[in-house]
């Protein structure tokens, strides 16, 4: 029996959060949808998607964060590139992320 080697640089955490995403691919109309995350880390994220999304496409995401900042909703704003998509699940390599307070569009910079 062969053991599977973990190749990820960051540990992934199983977490189910609501996400809005916007996918852009050069030369094609962009598309937006909502989904639910499957797991995430500082370097990547996967979410359930009804349709396969184009690998290599740029994606912008807003995740509804479960915590609040002074009673205001917090969102995790991220951008990245789709690395895998199929069988109802899409994986993204994260290139930028920050927390955003919804009420005043105030940003809370996080250090990775």
ZALUMRO-476971 format. One record per atom (N, C-alpha, C): atom name; chain; x, y, z. Coordinates in Angstrom, 1 decimal. Example, Ala and Ser with C-alpha at 12.3 -4.5 7.8 and 13.67 -1.06 7.14 Angstrom:
ATOM_atom_mol_c1_c2_c3
ATOM_N_A_13.2_-5.7_7.8
ATOM_CA_A_12.3_-4.5_7.8
ATOM_C_A_13.2_-3.3_7.8
ATOM_N_A_12.8_-2.2_7.1
ATOM_CA_A_13.7_-1.1_7.1
ATOM_C_A_12.9_0.0_7.9
//
This chain:
ATOM_atom_mol_c1_c2_c3
ATOM_N_A_0.8_-1.2_0.0
ATOM_CA_A_0.0_0.0_0.0
ATOM_C_A_0.9_1.2_0.0
ATOM_N_A_0.6_2.2_-0.9
ATOM_CA_A_1.4_3.4_-1.0
ATOM_C_A_0.7_4.5_-0.3
ATOM_N_A_1.4_5.3_0.5
ATOM_CA_A_0.9_6.4_1.2
ATOM_C_A_0.9_7.7_0.3
ATOM_N_A_-0.2_8.5_0.3
ATOM_CA_A_-0.2_9.7_-0.5
ATOM_C_A_0.5_10.8_0.2
ATOM_N_A_1.4_11.5_-0.5
ATOM_CA_A_2.2_12.5_0.1
ATOM_C_A_1.5_13.9_-0.1
ATOM_N_A_1.4_14.6_1.0
ATOM_CA_A_0.8_16.0_1.0
ATOM_C_A_1.8_16.9_0.3
ATOM_N_A_1.3_17.6_-0.8
ATOM_CA_A_2.2_18.5_-1.5
ATOM_C_A_1.9_20.0_-1.2
ATOM_N_A_0.8_20.3_-0.5
ATOM_CA_A_0.4_21.6_-0.2
ATOM_C_A_1.4_22.3_0.8
ATOM_N_A_1.7_23.6_0.6
ATOM_CA_A_2.6_24.3_1.5
ATOM_C_A_1.8_24.7_2.8
ATOM_N_A_0.5_24.9_2.7
ATOM_CA_A_-0.2_25.4_3.9
ATOM_C_A_-1.3_24.3_4.2
ATOM_N_A_-1.6_24.2_5.5
ATOM_CA_A_-2.6_23.2_5.9
ATOM_C_A_-4.0_23.8_5.5
ATOM_N_A_-4.9_22.9_5.0
ATOM_CA_A_-6.2_23.2_4.6
ATOM_C_A_-7.2_22.9_5.7
ATOM_N_A_-8.2_23.8_5.9
ATOM_CA_A_-9.2_23.6_7.0
ATOM_C_A_-10.5_23.4_6.3
ATOM_N_A_-11.2_22.3_6.7
ATOM_CA_A_-12.6_22.1_6.2
ATOM_C_A_-13.5_23.2_6.8
ATOM_N_A_-14.1_24.0_6.0
ATOM_CA_A_-14.9_25.0_6.4
ATOM_C_A_-16.0_25.3_5.4
ATOM_N_A_-17.3_25.5_5.8
ATOM_CA_A_-18.4_25.7_4.9
ATOM_C_A_-18.9_27.2_5.1
ATOM_N_A_-18.5_28.0_4.2
ATOM_CA_A_-18.9_29.4_4.2
ATOM_C_A_-19.5_29.8_2.9
ATOM_N_A_-20.4_30.8_2.9
ATOM_CA_A_-21.0_31.3_1.7
ATOM_C_A_-20.0_32.2_0.9
ATOM_N_A_-20.0_32.0_-0.4
ATOM_CA_A_-19.0_32.7_-1.2
ATOM_C_A_-19.7_33.3_-2.5
ATOM_N_A_-19.3_34.5_-2.9
ATOM_CA_A_-19.7_35.1_-4.2
ATOM_C_A_-18.4_35.1_-5.0
ATOM_N_A_-18.5_34.7_-6.2
ATOM_CA_A_-17.3_34.7_-7.1
ATOM_C_A_-17.6_35.3_-8.5
ATOM_N_A_-16.5_35.8_-9.1
ATOM_CA_A_-16.6_36.4_-10.4
ATOM_C_A_-15.4_35.9_-11.2
ATOM_N_A_-15.7_35.2_-12.3
ATOM_CA_A_-14.6_34.6_-13.1
ATOM_C_A_-14.4_35.4_-14.4
ATOM_N_A_-13.2_35.7_-14.7
ATOM_CA_A_-12.9_36.4_-16.0
ATOM_C_A_-11.9_35.5_-16.8
ATOM_N_A_-12.2_35.4_-18.0
ATOM_CA_A_-11.3_34.7_-18.9
ATOM_C_A_-11.1_35.5_-20.2
ATOM_N_A_-9.9_35.7_-20.6
ATOM_CA_A_-9.6_36.6_-21.7
ATOM_C_A_-10.4_36.3_-22.9
ATOM_N_A_-11.1_37.3_-23.5
ATOM_CA_A_-11.8_37.1_-24.7
ATOM_C_A_-13.2_36.6_-24.5
ATOM_N_A_-13.6_36.2_-23.3
ATOM_CA_A_-15.0_35.7_-23.1
ATOM_C_A_-15.7_36.6_-22.0
ATOM_N_A_-17.0_36.5_-22.1
ATOM_CA_A_-17.8_37.3_-21.1
ATOM_C_A_-17.5_36.7_-19.7
ATOM_N_A_-17.4_37.6_-18.7
ATOM_CA_A_-17.2_37.1_-17.3
ATOM_C_A_-18.5_36.6_-16.8
ATOM_N_A_-18.4_35.8_-15.7
ATOM_CA_A_-19.6_35.2_-15.1
ATOM_C_A_-19.4_35.3_-13.6
ATOM_N_A_-20.6_35.4_-12.9
ATOM_CA_A_-20.6_35.5_-11.5
ATOM_C_A_-21.6_34.5_-10.9
ATOM_N_A_-21.4_34.0_-9.7
ATOM_CA_A_-22.3_33.1_-9.1
ATOM_C_A_-22.0_33.0_-7.6
ATOM_N_A_-22.8_32.3_-6.9
ATOM_CA_A_-22.6_32.0_-5.4
ATOM_C_A_-22.3_30.5_-5.2
ATOM_N_A_-21.7_30.2_-4.1
ATOM_CA_A_-21.3_28.8_-3.9
ATOM_C_A_-21.1_28.7_-2.4
ATOM_N_A_-20.6_27.5_-2.0
ATOM_CA_A_-20.2_27.2_-0.6
ATOM_C_A_-18.8_26.7_-0.6
ATOM_N_A_-17.9_27.2_0.3
ATOM_CA_A_-16.6_26.7_0.4
ATOM_C_A_-16.5_25.2_0.9
ATOM_N_A_-15.5_24.5_0.5
ATOM_CA_A_-15.3_23.2_1.0
ATOM_C_A_-14.1_23.2_2.0
ATOM_N_A_-13.0_23.8_1.6
ATOM_CA_A_-11.9_23.9_2.5
ATOM_C_A_-11.1_25.1_2.0
ATOM_N_A_-10.2_25.6_2.9
ATOM_CA_A_-9.4_26.8_2.6
ATOM_C_A_-8.1_26.8_3.5
ATOM_N_A_-7.1_27.5_2.9
ATOM_CA_A_-5.9_27.8_3.6
ATOM_C_A_-5.4_29.2_3.2
ATOM_N_A_-4.2_29.5_3.7
ATOM_CA_A_-3.7_30.9_3.3
ATOM_C_A_-3.3_30.9_1.8
ATOM_N_A_-3.1_29.7_1.2
ATOM_CA_A_-2.6_29.7_-0.2
ATOM_C_A_-3.7_29.2_-1.2
ATOM_N_A_-4.8_28.6_-0.7
ATOM_CA_A_-5.8_28.1_-1.6
ATOM_C_A_-7.1_27.9_-1.0
ATOM_N_A_-8.1_27.6_-1.9
ATOM_CA_A_-9.5_27.5_-1.5
ATOM_C_A_-10.2_26.6_-2.5
ATOM_N_A_-11.1_25.8_-2.0
ATOM_CA_A_-11.9_25.0_-2.9
ATOM_C_A_-13.4_25.3_-2.6
ATOM_N_A_-14.2_25.3_-3.6
ATOM_CA_A_-15.7_25.5_-3.4
ATOM_C_A_-16.5_24.6_-4.3
ATOM_N_A_-17.7_24.4_-4.0
ATOM_CA_A_-18.7_23.6_-4.8
ATOM_C_A_-19.1_24.5_-6.0
ATOM_N_A_-19.1_24.0_-7.2
ATOM_CA_A_-19.6_24.8_-8.3
ATOM_C_A_-20.5_23.9_-9.2
ATOM_N_A_-21.6_24.4_-9.7
ATOM_CA_A_-22.5_23.6_-10.5
ATOM_C_A_-21.9_23.2_-11.8
ATOM_N_A_-21.1_24.1_-12.4
ATOM_CA_A_-20.5_23.9_-13.7
ATOM_C_A_-19.0_24.0_-13.5
ATOM_N_A_-18.2_23.2_-14.4
ATOM_CA_A_-16.8_23.4_-14.4
ATOM_C_A_-16.4_24.8_-14.8
ATOM_N_A_-15.4_25.3_-14.2
ATOM_CA_A_-14.9_26.6_-14.5
ATOM_C_A_-13.6_26.5_-15.3
ATOM_N_A_-13.3_27.4_-16.2
ATOM_CA_A_-12.0_27.3_-17.0
ATOM_C_A_-10.7_27.4_-16.2
ATOM_N_A_-9.9_26.4_-16.2
ATOM_CA_A_-8.6_26.4_-15.5
ATOM_C_A_-7.8_27.5_-16.1
ATOM_N_A_-7.1_28.2_-15.2
ATOM_CA_A_-6.2_29.3_-15.6
ATOM_C_A_-6.9_30.6_-15.5
ATOM_N_A_-8.2_30.6_-15.4
ATOM_CA_A_-9.0_31.9_-15.3
ATOM_C_A_-8.8_32.6_-14.0
ATOM_N_A_-8.9_33.9_-14.1
ATOM_CA_A_-8.7_34.8_-12.9
ATOM_C_A_-10.1_34.8_-12.2
ATOM_N_A_-10.1_34.7_-10.8
ATOM_CA_A_-11.3_34.7_-10.1
ATOM_C_A_-11.2_35.7_-8.9
ATOM_N_A_-12.3_36.4_-8.7
ATOM_CA_A_-12.4_37.3_-7.5
ATOM_C_A_-13.5_36.7_-6.6
ATOM_N_A_-13.2_36.7_-5.3
ATOM_CA_A_-14.1_36.0_-4.4
ATOM_C_A_-14.4_36.9_-3.2
ATOM_N_A_-15.6_36.8_-2.6
ATOM_CA_A_-15.9_37.4_-1.4
ATOM_C_A_-16.6_36.3_-0.5
ATOM_N_A_-15.9_36.0_0.6
ATOM_CA_A_-16.4_35.0_1.5
ATOM_C_A_-17.0_35.7_2.7
ATOM_N_A_-18.2_35.3_3.1
ATOM_CA_A_-18.9_35.8_4.3
ATOM_C_A_-18.2_35.2_5.5
ATOM_N_A_-17.5_36.0_6.2
ATOM_CA_A_-16.7_35.5_7.4
ATOM_C_A_-17.6_35.4_8.6
ATOM_N_A_-17.4_34.4_9.4
ATOM_CA_A_-18.3_34.1_10.5
ATOM_C_A_-18.2_35.1_11.7
ATOM_N_A_-17.1_35.8_11.7
ATOM_CA_A_-16.9_36.8_12.8
ATOM_C_A_-17.3_38.2_12.4
ATOM_N_A_-17.5_39.0_13.4
ATOM_CA_A_-17.9_40.4_13.2
ATOM_C_A_-16.8_41.4_13.7
ATOM_N_A_-16.8_42.6_13.2
ATOM_CA_A_-15.9_43.6_13.7
ATOM_C_A_-16.8_44.8_14.2
ATOM_N_A_-16.8_45.0_15.5
ATOM_CA_A_-17.7_46.0_16.1
ATOM_C_A_-19.2_45.8_15.6
ATOM_N_A_-19.7_44.6_15.6
ATOM_CA_A_-21.1_44.3_15.2
ATOM_C_A_-21.3_44.5_13.7
ATOM_N_A_-20.3_44.8_12.9
ATOM_CA_A_-20.4_44.9_11.5
ATOM_C_A_-20.0_43.6_10.8
ATOM_N_A_-20.6_43.2_9.7
ATOM_CA_A_-20.2_42.0_9.0
ATOM_C_A_-18.8_42.1_8.4
ATOM_N_A_-18.1_41.0_8.4
ATOM_CA_A_-16.8_41.0_7.8
ATOM_C_A_-16.8_40.0_6.6
ATOM_N_A_-16.1_40.4_5.5
ATOM_CA_A_-15.9_39.6_4.4
ATOM_C_A_-14.4_39.4_4.1
ATOM_N_A_-14.1_38.2_3.6
ATOM_CA_A_-12.7_37.9_3.2
ATOM_C_A_-12.7_38.1_1.7
ATOM_N_A_-12.0_39.1_1.3
ATOM_CA_A_-11.9_39.4_-0.2
ATOM_C_A_-10.6_38.7_-0.7
ATOM_N_A_-10.7_37.9_-1.8
ATOM_CA_A_-9.6_37.2_-2.3
ATOM_C_A_-9.6_37.3_-3.9
ATOM_N_A_-8.4_37.1_-4.4
ATOM_CA_A_-8.3_36.9_-5.9
ATOM_C_A_-7.3_35.8_-6.1
ATOM_N_A_-7.4_35.1_-7.2
ATOM_CA_A_-6.5_34.0_-7.5
ATOM_C_A_-6.8_33.5_-8.9
ATOM_N_A_-6.3_32.3_-9.1
ATOM_CA_A_-6.4_31.6_-10.4
ATOM_C_A_-6.9_30.2_-10.2
ATOM_N_A_-7.8_29.8_-11.1
ATOM_CA_A_-8.4_28.4_-11.0
ATOM_C_A_-7.4_27.4_-11.4
ATOM_N_A_-7.1_26.4_-10.5
ATOM_CA_A_-6.1_25.4_-10.9
ATOM_C_A_-6.7_24.0_-11.2
ATOM_N_A_-8.0_23.8_-10.7
ATOM_CA_A_-8.7_22.6_-11.1
ATOM_C_A_-10.2_22.9_-11.0
ATOM_N_A_-10.9_22.2_-11.8
ATOM_CA_A_-12.4_22.3_-11.8
ATOM_C_A_-13.0_21.1_-12.4
ATOM_N_A_-14.0_20.5_-11.7
ATOM_CA_A_-14.7_19.4_-12.3
ATOM_C_A_-15.4_18.6_-11.2
ATOM_N_A_-16.3_17.8_-11.6
ATOM_CA_A_-17.1_17.0_-10.6
ATOM_C_A_-17.7_17.8_-9.5
ATOM_N_A_-18.2_19.0_-9.8
ATOM_CA_A_-18.8_19.8_-8.8
ATOM_C_A_-17.9_20.6_-7.9
ATOM_N_A_-16.7_20.6_-8.1
ATOM_CA_A_-15.7_21.3_-7.2
ATOM_C_A_-14.7_22.1_-8.0
ATOM_N_A_-14.3_23.3_-7.5
ATOM_CA_A_-13.3_24.1_-8.1
ATOM_C_A_-12.2_24.5_-7.1
ATOM_N_A_-11.0_24.4_-7.5
ATOM_CA_A_-9.8_24.7_-6.6
ATOM_C_A_-9.1_26.0_-7.1
ATOM_N_A_-8.8_26.9_-6.2
ATOM_CA_A_-8.2_28.2_-6.6
ATOM_C_A_-6.9_28.4_-5.8
ATOM_N_A_-5.8_28.8_-6.5
ATOM_CA_A_-4.6_29.3_-5.9
ATOM_C_A_-4.8_30.8_-5.6
ATOM_N_A_-4.7_31.1_-4.3
ATOM_CA_A_-4.9_32.5_-3.9
ATOM_C_A_-3.6_33.3_-4.1
ATOM_N_A_-3.8_34.5_-4.7
ATOM_CA_A_-2.7_35.4_-4.9
ATOM_C_A_-2.8_36.7_-4.1
ATOM_N_A_-4.0_37.0_-3.6
ATOM_CA_A_-4.2_38.2_-2.7
ATOM_C_A_-5.4_37.9_-1.8
ATOM_N_A_-5.3_38.4_-0.6
ATOM_CA_A_-6.4_38.3_0.3
ATOM_C_A_-6.4_39.4_1.4
ATOM_N_A_-7.5_39.8_1.8
ATOM_CA_A_-7.7_40.8_2.9
ATOM_C_A_-9.1_40.7_3.5
ATOM_N_A_-9.2_41.1_4.8
ATOM_CA_A_-10.5_41.2_5.4
ATOM_C_A_-11.1_42.5_5.1
ATOM_N_A_-12.4_42.6_4.9
ATOM_CA_A_-13.1_43.8_4.6
ATOM_C_A_-14.3_43.9_5.5
ATOM_N_A_-14.4_45.1_6.2
ATOM_CA_A_-15.6_45.3_7.0
ATOM_C_A_-16.7_45.9_6.1
ATOM_N_A_-17.8_45.2_6.1
ATOM_CA_A_-18.9_45.6_5.2
ATOM_C_A_-19.5_47.0_5.3
ATOM_N_A_-19.6_47.4_6.6
ATOM_CA_A_-20.4_48.7_6.8
ATOM_C_A_-19.8_49.9_6.2
ATOM_N_A_-18.5_50.1_6.4
ATOM_CA_A_-17.9_51.4_5.9
ATOM_C_A_-16.8_51.1_4.8
ATOM_N_A_-16.8_49.9_4.2
ATOM_CA_A_-15.8_49.4_3.3
ATOM_C_A_-14.4_49.6_3.8
ATOM_N_A_-14.3_49.5_5.2
ATOM_CA_A_-13.0_49.6_5.8
ATOM_C_A_-12.3_48.3_5.7
ATOM_N_A_-11.0_48.3_5.4
ATOM_CA_A_-10.2_47.1_5.2
ATOM_C_A_-9.4_46.8_6.4
ATOM_N_A_-9.3_45.5_6.8
ATOM_CA_A_-8.4_45.1_7.8
ATOM_C_A_-7.3_44.3_7.2
ATOM_N_A_-6.2_44.8_7.1
ATOM_CA_A_-5.1_44.1_6.4
ATOM_C_A_-4.6_42.9_7.3
ATOM_N_A_-4.4_41.8_6.7
ATOM_CA_A_-3.9_40.7_7.5
ATOM_C_A_-2.5_40.3_7.0
ATOM_N_A_-1.7_39.8_7.9
ATOM_CA_A_-0.4_39.3_7.4
ATOM_C_A_-0.4_37.8_7.3
ATOM_N_A_0.2_37.3_6.3
ATOM_CA_A_0.2_35.9_6.1
ATOM_C_A_1.5_35.3_6.7
//
